[in-house]
Amino acid sequence: MSDEERIAKDAAYWVEQINRPAVDTTQSARFDAWIGVDPRHGDAFARLQALWDSSVLEAALNDPELMVDDASTEMQVAEASPLAPRGRVWLLGGCIGIAAAIAAAVPLWLTTGAPQRLSTAKGAGASFTLADGSRVDLGPDTEIAAEYGVLSRTVTLVRGEAYFDVRHERWRPFRVASGANEVKVLGTAFNVDRQSDVSTVVEVFRGRVGLGPRNGRLVPIDKGRAGYMDGTRLTMSRIDPGQHGPEWKTGWFEASDVPLAALIDKLNRYSAKPILIRRPDLARRGITGRFRVQAVQDTLRAIEAAYGVHMRETAVNIVLE
């Protein structure tokens, strides 16, 4: 058996395994190891995965001239690869010659390589299409890095706030890393606000997401709900999913007993000068209200009047005392 044939058989086995309703962590680790051995593994898997949902392969398998004896689909996977346990590969394994012939006509739409980096300047948001077809609206002074693997799509929210409308791929989940927290989805529309290294707010406008600490248990959040993750504590609230996306798109921030530091972080995304809070107890002070964060000076004056905060502006920054 040639290297190409062996790789094709291994790829067929892993396509069948990964598309099962549940994949245990042991199998995932073995798959990752197999993918990393040879760049050709990822290429073969990607082409066969594209065929998995393709009507082209279904038509080929229904062609009487291309049918194979079911016995030929039985494969001792140990023969094909020492990484794989014994098992029965789906019919794709038996028709690997057909699949390989068709695969040349299927575009390799999975992308890997260097992260896709996108960012915006202070005071201005922007909309982008990610490499997988998902849409993202970045708020002011926001940066993301998107990476695409054979089994994963991962976006790191470096700073700021972003609204995602995710293209559904049932076998390749979409994750957003925000500091110590993580959001996981398959296909939905949601907003992620990284307020600090340990604090993240997620609002769900369509579908469902999971929110929690990285590599930890994720709590489901449904449409019309928001989750505020602060360290290890998760607080849930309701939002209006009928509105056209998050409030930051209109330049507003609605707060209900949130730390003053969260509002200042929003203002810093618009302010030409950095706004600093000198005292930790002041940063933690709870605030409530609806603030027009685009109007930085007006909002700071409102904070002064309502919360007894003194604002001092210098040539290089604005200090709250």
C-alpha positions in Angstrom: 0.0 0.0 0.0 1.4 3.4 -1.0 1.7 6.3 1.4 -1.1 8.1 -0.5 -3.5 5.1 -0.1 -2.7 4.7 3.5 -3.2 8.4 4.2 -6.5 8.3 2.3 -7.7 5.3 4.4 -6.7 6.9 7.6 -8.5 10.2 6.6 -11.7 8.2 5.8 -11.6 6.6 9.2 -11.2 9.9 11.0 -13.9 11.6 9.0 -16.3 8.8 10.2 -15.1 9.2 13.8 -15.3 12.9 14.0 -18.8 13.0 12.5 -20.2 10.7 15.2 -22.7 12.3 17.6 -20.1 12.3 20.4 -16.3 12.2 20.2 -14.4 11.5 23.4 -11.3 13.4 24.5 -9.0 10.5 23.9 -10.1 10.2 20.3 -9.7 14.0 19.8 -6.1 13.8 21.2 -5.2 10.9 18.9 -6.7 12.7 15.9 -4.7 15.9 16.7 -1.6 13.7 16.9 -2.3 12.1 13.5 -3.0 15.5 11.9 0.3 16.8 13.2 2.5 14.0 11.9 2.3 15.0 8.2 0.9 18.1 6.4 -0.7 15.7 3.9 -2.9 14.3 6.6 -4.7 17.6 7.1 -5.1 18.0 3.3 -6.6 14.5 2.9 -8.9 14.9 5.9 -10.1 18.3 4.7 -11.0 17.1 1.2 -12.9 14.0 2.5 -14.7 16.1 5.1 -15.9 18.4 2.4 -17.2 15.3 0.5 -19.0 14.0 3.6 -21.9 16.5 3.2 -21.5 16.6 -0.5 -24.3 15.6 -2.9 -21.5 14.6 -5.3 -20.4 11.7 -3.2 -23.9 10.6 -2.5 -24.6 10.5 -6.2 -21.4 8.5 -6.8 -22.3 6.0 -4.1 -25.8 5.5 -5.6 -24.3 4.8 -9.0 -24.7 0.9 -9.6 -21.5 0.9 -11.7 -19.5 2.3 -8.7 -21.0 0.1 -6.0 -18.6 -2.1 -4.1 -19.1 -5.2 -2.1 -20.0 -4.3 1.5 -17.3 -6.7 2.7 -14.7 -4.5 1.1 -15.6 -1.7 3.5 -14.5 -3.8 6.4 -11.0 -2.5 7.4 -8.8 -3.4 10.3 -7.8 0.1 11.1 -4.7 -1.2 12.8 -3.5 -2.2 9.4 -4.1 1.4 8.1 -2.6 3.2 11.0 -1.1 2.3 14.4 -2.9 5.4 15.8 -6.4 4.1 15.2 -8.3 1.4 17.1 -10.0 -1.5 15.4 -13.3 -0.6 13.9 -15.6 -0.4 10.9 -15.0 2.6 8.6 -18.1 4.1 7.0 -18.7 3.3 3.3 -16.5 6.2 2.4 -13.6 4.0 3.4 -14.6 1.3 0.9 -15.1 3.9 -1.8 -11.9 5.7 -1.2 -10.9 5.5 -4.8 -14.1 7.2 -5.8 -13.7 9.8 -3.1 -10.1 10.5 -4.1 -11.2 11.0 -7.7 -14.0 13.4 -6.8 -12.0 15.2 -4.2 -9.9 16.9 -6.9 -13.0 18.8 -7.9 -13.9 19.9 -4.4 -12.3 23.2 -3.2 -10.2 23.0 -0.1 -12.3 25.6 1.9 -10.7 24.8 5.2 -8.1 27.3 6.0 -5.0 27.0 8.3 -1.9 29.0 8.8 -1.2 32.4 10.3 -4.0 34.1 12.3 -6.2 36.5 10.6 -5.8 39.8 12.5 -8.3 42.6 12.4 -8.5 45.8 14.5 -10.2 49.2 14.7 -9.1 52.6 15.9 -10.5 54.6 18.8 -13.9 56.0 18.1 -14.7 54.0 15.0 -16.0 50.4 14.5 -16.0 48.3 11.3 -17.5 45.2 9.8 -15.5 42.3 8.4 -16.1 38.8 6.9 -13.9 36.2 8.4 -12.1 33.5 6.4 -14.8 30.9 7.2 -17.6 33.2 6.0 -18.7 34.3 9.5 -19.4 38.0 10.0 -17.9 40.2 12.8 -18.6 43.8 13.7 -15.8 45.2 15.8 -16.4 48.1 18.2 -14.0 51.0 18.6 -10.5 50.2 19.7 -11.0 46.5 19.3 -8.6 43.8 18.1 -9.2 40.1 17.3 -7.0 37.3 16.0 -8.8 34.4 14.1 -7.3 31.0 13.6 -8.8 28.1 11.6 -8.0 24.5 12.0 -9.4 21.3 10.6 -11.6 20.8 13.6 -11.7 24.3 15.1 -12.3 28.0 14.5 -10.8 30.1 17.3 -11.0 33.9 17.7 -9.1 35.6 20.4 -10.6 38.9 21.5 -7.4 40.8 22.3 -9.3 43.8 23.5 -12.6 45.6 23.1 -16.0 44.3 22.0 -17.2 42.3 19.0 -20.5 41.1 17.6 -20.4 37.8 15.8 -22.8 36.2 13.3 -21.3 32.8 12.9 -21.6 30.5 9.9 -22.9 27.1 11.0 -20.6 24.2 10.6 -21.8 21.2 12.7 -18.4 19.5 12.9 -16.2 22.6 13.4 -17.2 24.7 16.4 -16.5 28.4 16.7 -14.8 29.6 19.9 -14.0 33.1 21.2 -11.3 33.4 23.8 -11.6 36.5 26.0 -8.9 36.7 28.6 -9.5 33.8 31.1 -12.9 33.1 29.6 -14.2 31.2 26.6 -17.4 31.2 24.4 -18.3 28.3 22.2 -20.9 28.0 19.5 -21.8 26.2 16.3 -23.8 28.9 14.6 -25.4 31.9 16.1 -25.3 35.7 16.6 -23.8 37.0 19.8 -21.8 39.9 21.3 -18.6 39.5 23.4 -17.3 42.4 25.5 -13.9 41.8 27.1 -14.0 44.2 30.1 -10.9 42.9 31.8 -8.6 39.8 31.7 -11.1 38.0 33.9 -14.4 39.7 33.1 -16.4 39.0 30.0 -20.0 39.9 29.0 -21.8 37.8 26.4 -25.2 38.7 24.9 -27.0 36.2 22.7 -29.2 37.5 19.9 -29.8 34.2 18.0 -29.1 30.5 18.9 -27.2 29.4 22.0 -23.6 29.7 23.3 -21.6 28.3 26.1 -19.7 30.6 28.5 -17.2 29.7 31.1 -13.5 29.7 32.1 -11.1 28.4 29.5 -10.8 24.6 29.6 -13.6 24.6 32.2 -17.3 23.8 32.3 -19.3 26.0 29.9 -22.8 27.2 31.0 -25.4 27.5 28.2 -26.8 30.9 27.4 -29.9 31.1 25.2 -31.3 33.8 22.9 -32.5 36.8 24.8 -30.0 36.2 27.7 -26.7 37.7 28.7 -24.0 36.3 30.9 -21.4 38.3 32.9 -18.4 36.2 33.8 -16.2 37.8 36.5 -13.5 35.5 37.6 -15.3 32.3 38.5 -18.7 33.9 39.1 -21.4 34.0 36.4 -24.4 36.4 36.6 -27.3 36.0 34.1 -29.7 38.7 32.9 -32.2 39.3 30.1 -31.8 41.4 26.9 -34.0 42.3 24.1 -33.1 40.0 21.2 -35.3 41.9 18.9 -33.0 44.9 18.8 -30.6 45.2 16.0 -27.5 44.0 17.7 -25.7 45.3 20.8 -26.2 48.8 22.1 -22.5 49.8 21.4 -23.5 50.0 17.7 -25.5 53.1 18.6 -22.9 54.5 21.0 -24.7 53.7 24.2 -23.9 51.5 27.3 -26.6 50.4 29.7 -25.4 49.6 33.2 -27.1 47.9 36.1 -24.9 48.0 39.2 -21.7 47.3 37.1 -18.3 48.4 38.2 -17.3 52.0 37.2 -14.2 50.4 35.7 -16.4 48.7 33.0 -17.9 52.1 31.9 -14.5 53.7 31.9 -13.2 50.9 29.7 -16.0 51.7 27.2 -15.2 55.4 27.3 -11.5 54.7 26.6 -12.5 53.1 23.3 -13.6 56.6 22.2 -11.5 58.9 24.3 -8.4 60.6 22.7 -6.8 60.7 26.1 -6.6 57.6 28.4 -9.0 57.8 31.4 -7.4 56.5 34.6 -9.0 55.5 37.9 -6.5 55.9 40.7 -8.2 54.1 43.5 -9.3 50.4 43.4 -12.4 51.0 45.5 -13.5 53.7 43.1 -13.0 51.3 40.1 -15.2 48.7 41.9 -18.0 51.2 42.7 -21.3 50.0 41.2 -23.1 52.3 38.7 -26.5 52.2 37.1 -27.8 54.1 34.1 -27.7 54.5 30.4 -24.6 56.3 29.2 -23.8 57.7 25.8 -20.2 56.6 25.6 -19.6 58.3 22.3 -19.9 61.6 24.1 -16.9 61.1 26.5 -16.9 64.5 28.2 -20.7 64.6 28.7 -20.6 61.1 30.3 -17.6 62.0 32.6 -19.5 65.1 33.8 -22.6 62.9 34.5 -20.4 60.6 36.5 -19.0 63.5 38.5 -22.5 64.8 39.3 -24.1 61.4 40.1 -21.3 59.6 42.0 -19.2 62.3 43.6 -16.2 61.6 41.4 -13.7 64.4 40.7 -12.3 64.5 37.2 -8.9 66.1 36.6 -7.6 66.5 33.0 -3.9 66.9 32.2 -2.1 67.3 29.0 -1.7 63.5 28.6 -4.7 61.9 30.4 -7.9 62.2 32.4 -7.8 61.1 36.0 -10.8 60.2 38.2 -10.3 60.7 41.9 
